[in-house]
Amino acid sequence: MHPEDEEIFELPITDVFDLHTVPPRDVEAVVEAYVEAAREKGFIHLRIIHGKGIGVQRETVRRVLSRMPMVESFQTAPEGAGGWGATLVTLRPK
């Protein structure tokens, strides 16, 4: 597939992002863009749903978050909010 053949679509930016619709090869770039856009919209607390699986998506998400200066902290969500299938993120205020 050529870059010009790729479909571009806009994601609604809310405080919850479900990665189940994102192809694994795009997760890093999409998470980074989502966090930046969420911060621009003024969100401080986010929940990224990556699923439980074998942990590959979780590790990818956390690797991206750990290198972003705008991320203050992140942790596993409580059981009622996805447990180890989701990561809670706190962003630094702008």
WOHUSUL-V239657 format. One line per field, one symbol per residue. ss: DSSP state (~ for helix, > for strand, _ for the rest). psi: psi as a letter, one per 30 degrees, with the letter a starting at -180 (. if undefined). Layout:
ss: ???
psi: ???
//
This chain:
ss: __~~~__________>>>~~~__~~~~~~~~~~~~~~~~~____>>>>>______~~~~~~~~~~~____>>>>>>__~~~_~~~>>>>>>___
psi: kkeffkkklkkkjagkkjfffkkeffeeeeeeeeeeeeeefgkeklkjjflebggeeeeeeeeeefgjffjelllkllefgfbgglkkkklkl.
//
